[in-house]
Amino acid sequence: MCKMELKLENKVVLITGSGQGLGKGIAECFLEEGAKVILTDISAKRLDRSRLDLEGKFKQSNIFTDR
């Protein structure tokens, strides 16, 4: 759960290392704030798992990957 008011509604954010850990947590916070996120990670496997997890919680139309 994100505890910030970042005013990211309709903003596009690129997040590196979003396949796990801090990067994934940041992606989740930004999605909660209404941003469209582009997920990137060096590991395609981690990136896919992260994307599927986030798509289960948020609108798919707000989540993009670099693959």
Secondary structure, DSSP 4 states (H G I P E B T S, - for coil): --------TT-EEEETTTTSHHHHHHHHHHHHTT-EEEE--S-HHHHHHHHHHHHHHS-GGGEEE--
